[in-house]
Amino acid sequence: MIITKIKGGLGNQMFEYATGRFLAYKTGADLYLDANQIPSHKKEISRDFDLIKFNIQAKPASIEEIQKIKNPFGRISDIMRKISQKIFFKYRIDFHPSFLKKIENKLKKNKSAYVEGYFQSEKNFLEIREILLQELSLKEEFKSETFKDLQTEIQNCHSVSVHVRRGDYVQNPGARRYHGICSLKYYQNAINTIKESVENPSFYFFSDDPAWVSENFDLSENSEIISDKNLSAPEELILMSTCKHNIISNSTFSWWGAWLNKNHDKLVIAPTPWIQQWPSPHKNIIPETWIQLPKNH
């Protein structure tokens, strides 16, 4: 049995699920999810457990199951885990093969493991991409009529998603220092790059600040703001993945919108550096086939 900790927003939830799903696939273990601190984790923004709206192959873990695997020796286990997490924090953010191997060996030996981390790299689960494309699809009951109409429209043009992340990146000083904001110049350069390669592109804007998008972009007849149509976060992510090409921000939400895009000829433009910290713990977050442009100028 694998119990994977689910925390953060939808993009992080997908990274956590995908890595747990890969470990379950490799070892034959059953996958369970610990989402007990969503949506009210004390140290994080309140989030919804949106992952449950997708066709995931995992069961919810009970409190008893979590405690048995997470803290088999009670308080001692809790202290040792926190020490280990602090020492190996960089492994839990990005990709490190020895960390995944350690979990695999633990599963083979103990038949159970508690997995916690963000695992923000496709290298943690690329081997099961086809499985994830099926399972990280939206359940029918969570598709609105507005979503269905937009999906049809997006499928029938040279569509390009543009994700503009602002929100806490602007309003929270700590988040702004850590993440940084993609500049308007980054988006202009990305849009021009798309126009050089894509004939008659249609741009679909997704943002937590649609008013800012409206004020700063030339919204011609081939551009449309999607995030003012009362869609859910899962619906917006899947609509991004439906576009032929993607311009993402330094956000795991739009990262997944691009990664789930099935177009074999897609152009994905991503910002660099991903965060303001140096050296960056995100050495493997951008897939090699994606185009990287400076986010600050």
N, C-alpha and C positions, 0 to 999 in steps of 0.2 A: 504494500500500500504506500502510495505517495500522497502526502498532504502538501499542497502548495499554498502559500500565503498570498492572498489577493488584497492589494492596497493601491491607492492612487486613483487617477482617472482612467478612462476607458483604454487609452493607449497603453498605459502601464499594466493594466489588467490583462491585456492581450499578450504582452511580452511574458508576463508571469505564467499565464495559461500555456502559451506555446512551448516554453521551456519545460514545464511540468509534463506536458503532453508528449514531448520528445523523450523524456526520461521514462515515462510509462511505456511508450512504444519500444524503446530499446531493451527494457527489462521485463516486459510483460506484466508489470504491476498495475493495479487499479489506481486511477487518479481521483483524488478528493480535493476539494477546495475549502480553505479557511477564509471566509469573508466576514468574520464576526466583528471586525472593527470598521466595517463600512456600514453606514456613511459617517460615523461620528468619531473618527480617530482624533485624539486631542491635539496632535501636532500637525495635522494636515487640514487642507480645505475639505469641507464636507463633500463627499462623493456618493454617487449611486452605484449599485452593483449592476451596471449595464451589461456586463458580460453574460448574464443569465438570459439575455434576450437573443443570444446567438445559439447555433446548433452545436454547442459544446458537448463533449463526451466526458463528463465528470460529475461526481456526486458531491453534495455538501457534506463536510465533515462535522461530526458531532463534537461537543465540548469534551466529552470523555475521550474520544479518539485523538483529539488534538493534544490534550494533556498527556496521554499515555506515550505518544510518539515524541512530542516536543520537549517534555520535561519528565523523562523516565525516572530521574533521581531527584525530583522535586526542585527545591531552591538551588541546589548545586548545579543542576542541569541548566537552569535559567542563567546563572552567573557565568558558567563556562560558555554558553552560547553567545552571550553578549560580548564577552572577551574575543571570541572567535570572529564574530561579525565585525568588530572594530578593526581587527588585524587584517581580515580578508575582505574588507568592504569593497575594494576595487574589483575583486572577482565577482561580486554580486551585482555590480553596476553594468559591466560590459561582458566580454567573453573571455573565459579562461578554461582551456580544455582539461587541466588537471582538477579544477573544481568540479566539473561535470563528471569526470571519472571517479572522483571521490564519492559523489552521490551514488553513482552506479554501483560501486563496490559495496557501499553501505547497504544498498537495497538487496544485493545478492547475499550479503551476510546476515542482515537483520530482518529482511523482508519488509522493511518499512523505513521511511525517511520523511523528515519535515524540511521543506525547501522554501527559503525566503530570500528574495532579492528582486532586482529590477530586470537584469539579464537583457540589456538593451542592445542586442546585436542579432542579426539573422543567423549568425554562425552557431547560435545555441539551438537552432531548430530547422535550418534550411533543408536538411535531409527529408523532412516530412512536409514540405511545402504543399504538395497536392492534398494531403490530409487536412492541413490547416485551411486551405482555400475552401474546402467543403464545410468544415466545422465553424469557421468564423464567418458564416453567412447568417443573415438576419432571419429569424423565424417569421413565418407569414403573418402571425397575429400582431406583430409589431410594425407592420408596413401600412402606413396611412395611404389614402387615395392621392394626396399631394405628392408623397414619395413616389408612388407608382407612375404618376404622370411625368414627374421630373426625370425619373430613371429612363423612361421611354425617350424623352426629349434628348437627354444626354447621350444615349446610345446611338442616336441618329445624326450626329454631327461630329466635327473634329473638336471634341470637348477637351478643355484643360481646366483642372481644378486649381484654384489659388487659395491657399490657407493662410490667413493673417491672424497670428496669435498675439493678443495684447493682454487684456484682463489683468491677472495678477503680475504678469511680467512688467506691467507699467505701474500698477497701483501699489504693489508690495516692494519696498526698497530692497529687501533681502533677495527676493526672486529676481528682481531686475539686475542686481549685482552678479548673481550666479548665472542666470540664463542669458541675459542680454536680449535686446529686441532686434528683429530683422528690420533694417532700414527701408525706407521707401525706395531708395536707389537699388537695393537688392531685388525688390519685386520688379522694378522697371527693367533692370538688366535681365532678369529671368524671363519676363514677358517678351522682350526683344529677342532673346535666344530662341524661344519657342516660335516666334513669328518667322525667324530665319529658316526654320526647318519644317514647319507645319503649314499647309495651305489652308487659308481661311479659318483660322482657329476661333472657337467660341470659348470665352473665359467665364467660369463659374466661381464666384467668390464665396468662401466659407470663412466666418470670423466670429469671435466673441465680441467684436466691436464693429458691427455693420455701419454705424454712423460714420466712423473714422474712414472706413473703406469708401463710402459714398463721397466723402469730402476730398479724398486724396487720389482717387483713380478716375480716369476717363471712362465712364461706363457707357460705351457706345452701344449700338444695336447688337453687337456680338458679345456683350458682357451682361452678367446678371448676378445679383447678390442672392444667395440661397438662404443665408442664415437669418432672414427676416420673415420666414414662412412657417414658423412654429413647428419645425421638425425636431425630432428627438436627436440626441447626440449620436446614437447608433445609426439612425437614418442618414445623417449628414456624412458620417464616416463611409458608409457603403456607397453613397452617391459620389464621394470623392474617388472611391475605387472603381466606379463605373466609368469615369472619365477616361479618355484615351491617353492623356498625359497629365502630369502632376507637378505643380510648384508648391513645395511644402515650406513650413516654417520650422524653427528648432523646437518642435513639439512632437511627442510620440503619437498624438492623435492623428496628425496628418501623415506621419511616417507610415502608420498602418493603412491609411487611405491609399498611399502610393504602393505599399508592398502587396496589398491585396488586389491591385490592378492586374488583370489577367492579360492585358494587351502585350503581346510579345515584342512589339515595336515601340513600346512606350518610352517617352522621354521623362525622366524625373529630375527635377532641379532642387537641390538641397543647400541650405546655408552652411557656411563654415566660418569660424569655428562653431561647434554645436553649443558650447557654453563658454563663459568668460574665464573659467579656471584653467590655469596652466601649471604643469602639464595636464592635459585633459584626460579624464578617466574613460572617455568615450572614443577610444581609438578605432573601434570596429562598428560604430553605429551606422555609418553611411555605406550601403552596399557599393561595390566597386563599379557597377554599371551606371550608377547615378552621377549626374553632373553636379559639381560643387562650385558655388559662387560665393564670394565674400559677403557676409551678412551685414557688415557695418559700413560699407561704402560701395 
